[in-house]
Amino acid sequence: MRPFRRRSRLQRVLSTVKDTLAETIGKVSLPSRPSEKTVKASLIAAGGLTGLTAGSAGISSLRRRGEGTSDDS
């Protein structure tokens, strides 16, 4: 009896995409696991997006505070 080999969500998505493309285009070679470079670039992009979102929220907060408006209206 073989133990279950659990796949991550990313591996399942890649497998689904690969199967779908293989049916429509033919044999397609997709990596089963992203490379370290890809993971690092993704984390940097996500961190940048998080920073932009936080910065935007902070600026909006300062602007509302400066205008003297409140949420109690």
CORBEL-V780445 format. One record per backbone hydrogen bond with DSSP energy under -0.5 kcal/mol. NH is the residue of the N-H (numbers start at 1). CO is the residue of the C=O. E is the energy in kcal/mol with one decimal. If there is no record, write none. Layout:
nh=NH co=CO e=E
nh=NH co=CO e=E
//
This chain:
nh=6 co=4 e=-0.8
nh=12 co=8 e=-2.1
nh=13 co=9 e=-2.4
nh=14 co=10 e=-2.8
nh=15 co=11 e=-2.1
nh=16 co=12 e=-2.3
nh=17 co=13 e=-2.8
nh=18 co=14 e=-2.6
nh=19 co=15 e=-2.5
nh=20 co=16 e=-2.5
nh=21 co=17 e=-2.8
nh=22 co=18 e=-2.4
nh=23 co=19 e=-1.7
nh=24 co=20 e=-1.6
nh=25 co=21 e=-3.5
nh=26 co=21 e=-1.1
nh=30 co=28 e=-0.7
nh=39 co=35 e=-2.2
nh=40 co=36 e=-2.6
nh=41 co=37 e=-2.5
nh=42 co=38 e=-2.3
nh=43 co=39 e=-2.4
nh=44 co=40 e=-2.2
nh=45 co=41 e=-2.4
nh=46 co=42 e=-2.6
nh=47 co=43 e=-2.4
nh=48 co=44 e=-2.4
nh=49 co=45 e=-2.4
nh=50 co=46 e=-2.4
nh=51 co=47 e=-2.4
nh=52 co=48 e=-2.4
nh=53 co=49 e=-2.3
nh=54 co=50 e=-2.5
nh=55 co=51 e=-2.5
nh=56 co=52 e=-2.5
nh=57 co=53 e=-2.3
nh=58 co=54 e=-2.4
nh=59 co=55 e=-2.4
nh=60 co=56 e=-2.4
nh=61 co=57 e=-2.3
nh=62 co=58 e=-2.4
nh=63 co=59 e=-2.4
nh=64 co=60 e=-2.6
nh=65 co=61 e=-2.4
nh=66 co=62 e=-2.3
nh=67 co=63 e=-1.8
nh=68 co=64 e=-1.0
nh=69 co=64 e=-1.2
nh=73 co=70 e=-0.6
//
